Amino acid sequence: MNTGLTTRSLLLEQLYDRDSCTYTYLLIDPETNEGAIIDPVWEHFDRDLQIISERGIELLYSIETHAHADHVTSGGKLRQMTGAKIVFGENAGIQSIDISIKHNQELKLGNFTIRAIFTPGHTSACTSYYIDGMVFTGDALLIRGCGRTDFQDGDPGQLFDSITQKLFKLDDETKVYPAHDYNGRIGSTIGQEKRWNLRLGNNRPRQEFVELMNNLNLDMPKKINEAVPANMSCGINFNPKRYVLDDISMDDLHHIWQQLSEDTLIVDNRTPEEFASGHIPGSCNMPMGTESQHLDTLKQYKKVYIHCRSGRRSQTVFTNLNLLGIDHLACVCHSGMPDWIKAGYKVEMAPV
């Protein structure tokens, strides 16, 4: 999809990735032909570069609203080809960028100004960008919804405050352009979202929103294991084969356990209390969030198999370990310890 939208004299191109339902935005000042791109997608690098080349755009900035978990950015490649400066929110902690932008910091784009609005909550570093009556909200504020808050240091209370105290303070006529939409909608306004947003509209109380977000129980994004590590380096030298998830079942894990060798480790990502109540004999407890404390142990093995209760935590740990340089992993993604017990496989107990 390629929709040309004009607002005053600023030209906006709204581009689309069908696989991840991601919107990429190309902003152009037609007088100076200076441009900026927001949330570019790795698979569409050639498309975006062609548009930039055909129009003779001087691309000043490649802007990221956050480190996405569902697609890999092409920001690094765009910098290599156009000289565009990579822009991330200052809390992102990404080293390979050019501008670590602060809340309310401004970027000049020809006759226009892009203003950063720090909107954490979906992740701890989410940043929205306001220019000429439009706000590009990333995954913070979506059309009739908002981003999830259950990974990448997300926080529902923080997201509620970001949206209600910052984005909802913009003029009601401000056009809202999110990083994603899964229902074919291309834009909204602040006024519409304040009234009709299903999660935050009509002055929903903060605690009610927090409880709602804490009980969504969503599956992990299907590309999280390759996207997050790659985006931490702005997609530079991204190899799509590196982060392919080796997905196994608990039955597969049982077969591996029966032939367990000294160079193989089974890791349980549940809490110590869950682990003590029943675990795979010989497995190691490594609760989610403690990955960095176990790197020396993990490096001693040729293969590490990780599991939890349902697969959600083990997928997150898989991604975190990839970021820390551990890639000799396999993961139980869609089942967990209850399935092991149900199958009648041997279980070991331990004191808490």
Wavefront OBJ file of the C-alpha trace (Angstrom):
o trace
v 0.000 0.000 0.000
v 1.315 3.462 -0.876
v -0.971 6.336 0.090
v 0.073 9.905 -0.726
v -1.356 12.283 1.871
v -0.700 16.013 1.876
v -1.037 18.198 4.937
v -0.423 21.900 4.226
v 2.870 21.800 2.326
v 4.302 18.717 4.060
v 4.074 15.521 2.024
v 3.438 12.253 3.817
v 3.842 8.833 2.197
v 2.267 6.000 4.184
v 3.770 2.624 3.273
v 2.758 -0.824 4.477
v 4.229 -4.236 5.297
v 1.546 -6.909 5.030
v 3.409 -9.549 7.032
v 3.745 -7.520 10.244
v 0.981 -4.962 9.506
v 3.606 -2.245 9.977
v 3.258 1.293 8.665
v 6.373 3.103 7.490
v 6.067 6.867 7.046
v 8.102 9.026 4.691
v 7.926 12.756 5.483
v 9.041 15.235 2.819
v 9.308 19.012 2.716
v 8.604 19.654 -0.999
v 10.335 23.034 -0.911
v 13.714 21.765 0.262
v 13.163 18.080 -0.647
v 14.521 17.096 2.748
v 12.958 13.955 4.172
v 12.676 11.638 7.147
v 11.511 8.041 7.350
v 9.809 6.549 10.409
v 9.941 2.819 11.268
v 11.386 1.413 8.014
v 11.110 -2.361 7.481
v 14.090 -4.488 6.419
v 12.185 -6.441 3.722
v 11.103 -3.181 2.040
v 14.497 -1.518 1.863
v 14.528 -1.636 -1.963
v 11.025 -0.167 -2.208
v 11.819 2.688 0.145
v 15.188 3.433 -1.432
v 13.557 3.542 -4.875
v 11.028 6.148 -3.709
v 13.794 8.209 -2.120
v 15.916 7.998 -5.259
v 13.123 8.692 -7.745
v 12.051 11.824 -5.897
v 15.552 13.044 -5.248
v 14.900 13.195 -1.514
v 17.738 14.183 0.801
v 16.983 11.766 3.611
v 18.089 13.440 6.837
v 16.732 11.004 9.416
v 15.778 7.348 9.831
v 13.583 7.500 12.939
v 12.554 4.586 15.164
v 9.642 4.807 17.579
v 11.177 1.873 19.530
v 13.010 -1.424 19.061
v 10.244 -3.396 17.368
v 9.595 -7.064 18.174
v 7.708 -7.972 15.002
v 9.997 -6.750 12.237
v 13.611 -5.831 11.620
v 14.444 -2.231 10.790
v 16.257 -1.210 7.609
v 17.577 1.916 9.335
v 21.178 0.723 9.233
v 21.056 -0.009 5.513
v 19.373 3.321 4.798
v 22.146 5.131 6.660
v 24.751 3.292 4.600
v 23.061 4.254 1.318
v 21.770 7.760 2.050
v 23.713 9.117 5.019
v 20.494 9.507 7.041
v 21.044 9.803 10.782
v 19.453 7.066 12.883
v 17.220 8.472 15.638
v 16.121 6.545 18.747
v 14.694 7.581 22.104
v 17.478 8.138 24.617
v 16.331 5.278 26.875
v 16.753 2.682 24.126
v 20.389 2.047 25.060
v 21.366 1.344 21.452
v 24.969 2.178 20.626
v 24.903 2.206 16.817
v 22.723 5.308 16.440
v 23.443 8.932 15.596
v 20.865 10.854 17.622
v 19.729 9.712 21.069
v 16.721 11.991 21.287
v 15.277 13.424 24.508
v 11.703 14.326 25.403
v 10.689 17.582 23.656
v 13.933 17.684 21.653
v 13.380 18.956 18.105
v 14.746 17.992 14.700
v 14.637 20.401 11.756
v 13.166 19.064 8.536
v 13.247 21.822 5.948
v 10.598 24.335 6.978
v 9.164 21.966 9.577
v 10.103 20.750 13.043
v 9.796 17.209 14.388
v 9.310 17.133 18.172
v 10.016 14.016 20.221
v 7.473 12.987 22.868
v 8.732 10.334 25.292
v 5.883 7.784 25.598
v 7.185 4.689 27.446
v 4.993 1.814 28.530
v 4.850 -0.534 25.539
v 8.615 -0.618 25.956
v 10.738 1.462 28.288
v 12.087 3.588 25.425
v 9.058 4.267 23.201
v 9.052 7.730 21.645
v 6.336 9.401 19.576
v 7.036 12.202 17.087
v 4.909 15.290 16.426
v 5.098 17.381 13.270
v 2.661 19.819 11.700
v -0.554 18.603 13.310
v 0.375 14.908 13.103
v 1.722 12.534 15.727
v 3.458 9.256 14.908
v 2.795 7.096 17.945
v 4.620 3.840 17.223
v 3.086 1.065 19.313
v 2.112 3.323 22.216
v -1.261 4.574 20.934
v -2.902 2.487 18.227
v -6.176 3.123 16.437
v -8.819 2.090 19.004
v -6.158 0.331 21.063
v -2.610 0.477 22.409
v 0.567 -1.569 22.491
v 0.985 -4.548 24.793
v 3.034 -4.150 27.983
v 4.202 -7.675 28.867
v 7.791 -7.681 27.538
v 10.772 -5.380 26.816
v 10.321 -3.646 30.184
v 6.731 -2.727 29.397
v 4.609 -1.162 32.126
v 0.824 -0.648 31.838
v 0.713 2.185 34.362
v 3.493 3.971 32.547
v 1.734 3.500 29.201
v -1.518 4.882 30.627
v 0.320 7.982 31.853
v 2.158 8.422 28.546
v -1.051 8.372 26.546
v -3.367 10.288 28.867
v -0.864 12.873 30.137
v 1.062 13.490 26.909
v -0.663 12.286 23.746
v -4.209 13.059 24.901
v -3.037 16.580 25.798
v -2.485 17.329 22.099
v -5.246 19.117 20.164
v -8.222 16.883 19.390
v -7.683 17.546 15.675
v -4.147 16.118 15.768
v -3.888 13.254 13.292
v -2.716 9.955 14.768
v -0.505 7.649 12.701
v 0.510 4.443 14.546
v 3.198 1.905 13.625
v 0.600 -0.829 13.138
v -3.013 -1.471 12.320
v -4.500 -4.924 11.867
v -7.885 -3.837 10.497
v -7.008 -1.737 7.449
v -7.346 1.676 9.124
v -4.799 4.267 8.030
v -5.212 6.966 10.668
v -7.251 8.534 13.441
v -7.269 11.694 15.543
v -6.561 12.405 19.191
v -10.206 13.413 19.687
v -11.473 10.134 18.242
v -9.123 8.073 20.430
v -10.056 9.979 23.582
v -13.682 9.093 22.886
v -13.629 5.670 21.216
v -10.354 3.955 22.094
v -11.416 0.561 23.448
v -8.731 0.461 26.143
v -8.366 4.095 27.179
v -11.364 5.980 25.837
v -14.088 7.694 27.826
v -11.763 8.369 30.773
v -11.179 4.733 31.715
v -9.643 4.648 35.232
v -5.916 3.961 35.455
v -6.207 0.866 37.678
v -8.877 -0.640 35.451
v -6.541 -0.183 32.465
v -3.631 -1.761 34.367
v -5.726 -4.798 35.291
v -6.905 -5.149 31.683
v -3.355 -5.039 30.297
v -2.021 -7.464 32.906
v -4.524 -10.113 31.860
v -4.288 -10.089 28.047
v -2.199 -13.316 27.883
v -1.105 -12.730 24.302
v 1.209 -14.948 22.288
v 4.689 -13.606 21.653
v 5.238 -11.821 18.304
v 6.326 -14.435 15.790
v 9.528 -12.591 14.834
v 10.594 -11.494 18.311
v 13.588 -13.830 18.423
v 15.170 -12.305 15.344
v 13.709 -8.793 15.439
v 14.705 -7.571 18.903
v 18.390 -8.602 18.722
v 18.694 -7.290 15.156
v 17.031 -3.991 16.023
v 19.442 -3.432 18.879
v 22.039 -2.941 16.129
v 19.646 -1.065 13.786
v 19.495 -4.035 11.413
v 23.169 -3.624 10.455
v 24.551 -6.905 9.060
v 21.267 -8.622 9.875
v 21.310 -12.312 9.012
v 17.755 -13.702 9.042
v 19.052 -17.245 9.582
v 20.830 -16.418 12.836
v 17.772 -16.021 15.039
v 15.592 -18.811 13.665
v 13.845 -20.347 16.666
v 14.500 -24.062 17.155
v 11.000 -24.970 18.343
v 10.559 -28.347 20.040
v 7.751 -30.052 21.967
v 7.802 -31.509 25.470
v 7.708 -34.963 23.858
v 10.849 -34.009 21.927
v 12.389 -32.804 25.171
v 11.559 -36.096 26.871
v 13.380 -37.984 24.132
v 16.375 -35.666 24.568
v 16.237 -36.139 28.353
v 16.344 -39.936 27.970
v 19.644 -39.589 26.090
v 21.023 -36.627 28.015
v 24.771 -36.164 27.588
v 27.278 -34.131 29.580
v 27.368 -31.374 26.960
v 23.573 -30.846 27.028
v 21.581 -28.805 29.558
v 17.837 -28.541 30.174
v 16.797 -25.187 31.643
v 13.516 -24.432 33.422
v 12.514 -20.723 33.213
v 9.776 -20.863 35.862
v 9.984 -19.367 39.334
v 11.862 -21.236 42.113
v 8.504 -22.083 43.719
v 7.172 -23.589 40.475
v 10.433 -25.457 39.954
v 10.317 -26.921 43.479
v 6.752 -28.160 42.994
v 7.856 -30.473 40.181
v 10.530 -30.317 37.495
v 12.402 -32.447 34.981
v 15.068 -34.475 36.792
v 18.510 -33.021 36.210
v 17.203 -29.728 34.861
v 18.534 -26.345 35.974
v 16.292 -23.572 37.302
v 16.916 -20.214 35.603
v 13.910 -17.964 36.281
v 13.071 -15.486 33.529
v 14.928 -12.242 34.158
v 18.052 -13.885 35.578
v 19.625 -14.821 32.244
v 22.686 -12.589 32.623
v 23.604 -14.353 35.877
v 23.982 -17.729 34.158
v 26.059 -16.945 31.070
v 29.210 -18.713 32.268
v 27.229 -21.875 32.973
v 25.415 -21.803 29.625
v 28.666 -21.379 27.692
v 29.913 -24.715 29.051
v 27.336 -26.667 27.031
v 27.021 -27.395 23.328
v 23.212 -27.345 23.407
v 20.745 -25.790 25.834
v 17.034 -26.639 25.869
v 14.724 -24.162 27.599
v 11.117 -24.527 28.730
v 8.618 -23.054 31.193
v 4.932 -23.582 31.920
v 3.362 -22.571 28.609
v 6.215 -21.451 26.328
v 5.763 -17.703 26.711
v 8.577 -17.155 29.199
v 10.969 -19.483 27.400
v 10.493 -17.548 24.144
v 11.360 -14.307 25.928
v 14.424 -15.919 27.531
v 15.481 -17.236 24.116
v 15.475 -13.669 22.782
v 17.263 -12.256 25.814
v 19.995 -14.896 25.589
v 20.473 -14.194 21.885
v 21.024 -10.558 22.783
v 23.671 -11.711 25.275
v 25.460 -13.800 22.645
v 24.081 -17.260 23.541
v 22.721 -18.901 20.403
v 23.142 -22.683 20.928
v 19.534 -22.919 22.076
v 16.308 -24.787 21.461
v 13.002 -23.710 22.953
v 9.681 -25.316 23.890
v 7.375 -22.592 22.553
v 3.848 -23.951 22.694
v 3.690 -26.237 25.728
v 5.436 -26.739 29.039
v 5.713 -28.563 32.336
v 1.979 -29.368 32.692
v 2.216 -31.311 29.421
v 5.252 -33.214 30.728
v 3.320 -34.170 33.866
v 0.183 -35.058 31.901
v 2.215 -37.433 29.746
v 3.324 -39.296 32.859
v 7.020 -38.483 32.468
v 9.251 -38.611 35.553
v 9.136 -35.568 37.834
v 11.527 -34.515 40.579
v 10.639 -32.388 43.602
v 12.932 -30.003 45.481
v 12.771 -27.827 48.590
v 12.126 -24.122 47.994
l 1 2 3 4 5 6 7 8 9 10 11 12 13 14 15 16 17 18 19 20 21 22 23 24 25 26 27 28 29 30 31 32 33 34 35 36 37 38 39 40 41 42 43 44 45 46 47 48 49 50 51 52 53 54 55 56 57 58 59 60 61 62 63 64 65 66 67 68 69 70 71 72 73 74 75 76 77 78 79 80 81 82 83 84 85 86 87 88 89 90 91 92 93 94 95 96 97 98 99 100 101 102 103 104 105 106 107 108 109 110 111 112 113 114 115 116 117 118 119 120 121 122 123 124 125 126 127 128 129 130 131 132 133 134 135 136 137 138 139 140 141 142 143 144 145 146 147 148 149 150 151 152 153 154 155 156 157 158 159 160 161 162 163 164 165 166 167 168 169 170 171 172 173 174 175 176 177 178 179 180 181 182 183 184 185 186 187 188 189 190 191 192 193 194 195 196 197 198 199 200 201 202 203 204 205 206 207 208 209 210 211 212 213 214 215 216 217 218 219 220 221 222 223 224 225 226 227 228 229 230 231 232 233 234 235 236 237 238 239 240 241 242 243 244 245 246 247 248 249 250 251 252 253 254 255 256 257 258 259 260 261 262 263 264 265 266 267 268 269 270 271 272 273 274 275 276 277 278 279 280 281 282 283 284 285 286 287 288 289 290 291 292 293 294 295 296 297 298 299 300 301 302 303 304 305 306 307 308 309 310 311 312 313 314 315 316 317 318 319 320 321 322 323 324 325 326 327 328 329 330 331 332 333 334 335 336 337 338 339 340 341 342 343 344 345 346 347 348 349 350 351 352
